[in-house]
Amino acid sequence: MTDKKINNGRRSFIKLMAVGAGVTATGIGALTPYRAEAITTNAHIVIVGAGAAGVSMANRLARETKGARITIIDRRELHTYQPGLTLVATGIWKPTKVVDSNAHYIPNKVNWIKETVTEFNPEGNEVVTDTGQRVAYDYLMVATGLELNFEAIEGMHAGLIGKHGIACVYDNPENAMNSWNVISQFTDEGGVGIFTRPPGAIKCAGAPLKIAMLTEHQLRTKGNRERAQLTYTAPATGLFSQPDVNEFLKSHLPERGFNMHWNSRLTAIDAQAKRATFQTAEGMQQVEYDFIHVVPPMRAPDALRNSMLAAQAGSFASGGWLEVNKHSLQHARFSNVFGAGDCVGTPIGKTAASVKAQVPVAVHNLLQVIQGKAADAAYNGYTSCPLVTEKGEAMLVEFDYDLKMVPSFGFINPLQRHWVPWVMKDYMLQGAYNAMLRGRV
Ligand SMILES: Cc1cc2nc3c(=O)[nH]c(=O)nc-3n(C[C@H](O)[C@H](O)[C@H](O)COP(=O)(O)OP(=O)(O)OC[C@H]3O[C@@H](n4cnc5c(N)ncnc54)[C@H](O)[C@@H]3O)c2cc1C
């Protein structure tokens, strides 16, 4: 796709959107209206985590309640637009584009405690922070996101990103930029490149694939494709949870020259020697590389994982995910607790698109419970990923708990690589995300 074609198409597309196709510029679900009238309550509602989900909850609750005391707890003052990290790590965006101040988004009406919760005590209806402050609540919204568990890979830590050929898109804007530096060097020089993916739930499961495909595209653009051997390692025998997309990717990556290594899990890395160890069906295998994209296993943050709020049994227990009803997002055992975002134990989720669909449900159901009514709104598992296949081209994949495709735009085939989802990713989704933070969509 030429830049000229993209630019012409982009102008018409943006015009089309502007006349109100109802694109929350998102491709991320239907518009969600507010309650007609705010509810009156003197409840104290505490939100833990001021990321995508927590800030969006704070805005909705501020608007949809009268008299409530709302507190949000998070030490982090800078907000990262994480979906943009993929574009930073592939040299398309500058890191400054993905960083903002949380103070722009947290409403004045909300009391912001700039501390970290170290203990959840749902039986006593309180949380404890790292300064020892005890914060009592009537209702709790858990929105802590997740934690990158680099330590699960022997020899790996975040300080290695950008050194010794190691990249990782997931950490933060600075390390996304450091990742771009090593990707840029690798695509200049060629060599052996390895892309990894851990077992278990991860946020934006499309991101490791996007990095692999954008790196391959970069090699072609520089005329260096023949100089590189690329391997994609997967912990099982699939690449993506949605079956049609999985089938597409399983033939698309080999077509682009990736060697596929199935049932393969990165267990150790020797950064100095540029050597990675994988657990495979045939036993432990060591591979020397010039470049490696490391994706660490992910889990709920310590405080949540070690608390009574975490799933105590079943498939969500090992990650310590919040034990919620997958539709109402109400805690399975503590009825005054709700959650949204990456920390919740739902079969599908862990995208900003899911946050957009979950937050209105969690907030609505909380307000119903406050009024003594049934938690009657349901999250259907909606998630979405503009699966970037190369610069200028992506697939807009949207699906639900049934793994059924639920396309927002009838005119885009979700299985077709197209410039429209690329334009959305590059130019429009950040605006939609910011509107979500403000609780407006
Ligand atoms: C590389 C990458 C690419 C992505 N691409 C896409 C995409 O294309 N489309 C898409 O929809 N989504 C994408 N995502 C996923 C999306 O960004 C996340 O799903 C979303 O940010 C989750 O929001 P959250 O509020 O649950 O977590 P976060 O936004 O991570 O926020 C969690 C907050 O909780 C705070 N916190 C944690 N523990 C505590 C504690 N104990 N006490 C107080 N505060 C705490 C943290 O400081 C943080 O501010 C991507 C993510 C990454 C990393």
The ligand as an SDF file (V2000), in Angstrom:
LIG
                    3D

 53 58  0  0  0  0  0  0  0  0999 V2000
    1.8840   -3.2370   24.0230 C   0  0  0  0  0  0  0  0  0  0  0  0
    0.4190   -3.1630   24.2770 C   0  0  0  0  0  0  0  0  0  0  0  0
   -0.4420   -3.0610   23.1930 C   0  0  0  0  0  0  0  0  0  0  0  0
   -1.8260   -2.9970   23.4140 C   0  0  0  0  0  0  0  0  0  0  0  0
   -2.6400   -2.8640   22.3250 N   0  0  0  0  0  0  0  0  0  0  0  0
   -3.9680   -2.7620   22.5190 C   0  0  0  0  0  0  0  0  0  0  0  0
   -4.8550   -2.5750   21.4040 C   0  0  0  0  0  0  0  0  0  0  0  0
   -4.4170   -2.4590   20.2540 O   0  0  0  0  0  0  0  0  0  0  0  0
   -6.1780   -2.4840   21.6550 N   0  0  0  0  0  0  0  0  0  0  0  0
   -6.6890   -2.5840   22.9140 C   0  0  0  0  0  0  0  0  0  0  0  0
   -7.8960   -2.4870   23.0710 O   0  0  0  0  0  0  0  0  0  0  0  0
   -5.8800   -2.7770   23.9920 N   0  0  0  0  0  0  0  0  0  0  0  0
   -4.5430   -2.8740   23.8280 C   0  0  0  0  0  0  0  0  0  0  0  0
   -3.7100   -3.0470   24.9130 N   0  0  0  0  0  0  0  0  0  0  0  0
   -4.2800   -3.3930   26.2450 C   0  0  0  0  0  0  0  0  0  0  0  0
   -4.7690   -2.2050   27.0500 C   0  0  0  0  0  0  0  0  0  0  0  0
   -3.8410   -1.1750   27.0720 O   0  0  0  0  0  0  0  0  0  0  0  0
   -5.0590   -2.6960   28.4670 C   0  0  0  0  0  0  0  0  0  0  0  0
   -5.9560   -3.7880   28.3870 O   0  0  0  0  0  0  0  0  0  0  0  0
   -5.6970   -1.6140   29.3280 C   0  0  0  0  0  0  0  0  0  0  0  0
   -4.7800   -0.5610   29.5180 O   0  0  0  0  0  0  0  0  0  0  0  0
   -6.1040   -2.1950   30.6840 C   0  0  0  0  0  0  0  0  0  0  0  0
   -6.5370   -1.1860   31.5330 O   0  0  0  0  0  0  0  0  0  0  0  0
   -6.4860   -1.3870   33.1340 P   0  0  0  0  0  0  0  0  0  0  0  0
   -7.0640   -0.1660   33.7190 O   0  0  0  0  0  0  0  0  0  0  0  0
   -7.0410   -2.6990   33.4850 O   0  0  0  0  0  0  0  0  0  0  0  0
   -4.9260   -1.4840   33.4540 O   0  0  0  0  0  0  0  0  0  0  0  0
   -3.8630   -0.3260   33.3620 P   0  0  0  0  0  0  0  0  0  0  0  0
   -4.2710    0.6670   32.3300 O   0  0  0  0  0  0  0  0  0  0  0  0
   -2.5540   -1.0210   33.2050 O   0  0  0  0  0  0  0  0  0  0  0  0
   -3.9220    0.4010   34.7810 O   0  0  0  0  0  0  0  0  0  0  0  0
   -3.7520   -0.2630   36.0060 C   0  0  0  0  0  0  0  0  0  0  0  0
   -3.4340    0.7840   37.0600 C   0  0  0  0  0  0  0  0  0  0  0  0
   -3.5150    0.1730   38.3410 O   0  0  0  0  0  0  0  0  0  0  0  0
   -2.4490    0.6650   39.1370 C   0  0  0  0  0  0  0  0  0  0  0  0
   -2.1770   -0.3040   40.2030 N   0  0  0  0  0  0  0  0  0  0  0  0
   -1.6940   -1.5490   40.0980 C   0  0  0  0  0  0  0  0  0  0  0  0
   -1.5870   -2.1230   41.3050 N   0  0  0  0  0  0  0  0  0  0  0  0
   -2.0350   -1.2020   42.1900 C   0  0  0  0  0  0  0  0  0  0  0  0
   -2.1520   -1.1860   43.5960 C   0  0  0  0  0  0  0  0  0  0  0  0
   -1.8100   -2.2600   44.3270 N   0  0  0  0  0  0  0  0  0  0  0  0
   -2.6030   -0.0750   44.2120 N   0  0  0  0  0  0  0  0  0  0  0  0
   -2.9680    1.0150   43.4800 C   0  0  0  0  0  0  0  0  0  0  0  0
   -2.8790    1.0680   42.1420 N   0  0  0  0  0  0  0  0  0  0  0  0
   -2.4100   -0.0360   41.5050 C   0  0  0  0  0  0  0  0  0  0  0  0
   -1.2990    0.8660   38.1730 C   0  0  0  0  0  0  0  0  0  0  0  0
   -0.3650    1.8080   38.6870 O   0  0  0  0  0  0  0  0  0  0  0  0
   -2.0300    1.3660   36.9360 C   0  0  0  0  0  0  0  0  0  0  0  0
   -2.0830    2.7870   36.8960 O   0  0  0  0  0  0  0  0  0  0  0  0
   -2.3320   -3.0500   24.7340 C   0  0  0  0  0  0  0  0  0  0  0  0
   -1.4540   -3.1250   25.8280 C   0  0  0  0  0  0  0  0  0  0  0  0
   -0.0840   -3.1650   25.6060 C   0  0  0  0  0  0  0  0  0  0  0  0
    0.8470   -3.2270   26.7810 C   0  0  0  0  0  0  0  0  0  0  0  0
  1  2  1  0
  2  3  1  0
  2 52  2  0
  3  4  2  0
  4  5  1  0
  4 50  1  0
  5  6  2  0
  6  7  1  0
  6 13  1  0
  7  8  2  0
  7  9  1  0
  9 10  1  0
 10 11  2  0
 10 12  1  0
 12 13  2  0
 13 14  1  0
 14 15  1  0
 14 50  1  0
 15 16  1  0
 16 17  1  0
 16 18  1  0
 18 19  1  0
 18 20  1  0
 20 21  1  0
 20 22  1  0
 22 23  1  0
 23 24  1  0
 24 25  2  0
 24 26  1  0
 24 27  1  0
 27 28  1  0
 28 29  2  0
 28 30  1  0
 28 31  1  0
 31 32  1  0
 32 33  1  0
 33 34  1  0
 33 48  1  0
 34 35  1  0
 35 36  1  0
 35 46  1  0
 36 37  1  0
 36 45  1  0
 37 38  2  0
 38 39  1  0
 39 40  1  0
 39 45  2  0
 40 41  1  0
 40 42  2  0
 42 43  1  0
 43 44  2  0
 44 45  1  0
 46 47  1  0
 46 48  1  0
 48 49  1  0
 50 51  2  0
 51 52  1  0
 52 53  1  0
M  END
$$$$
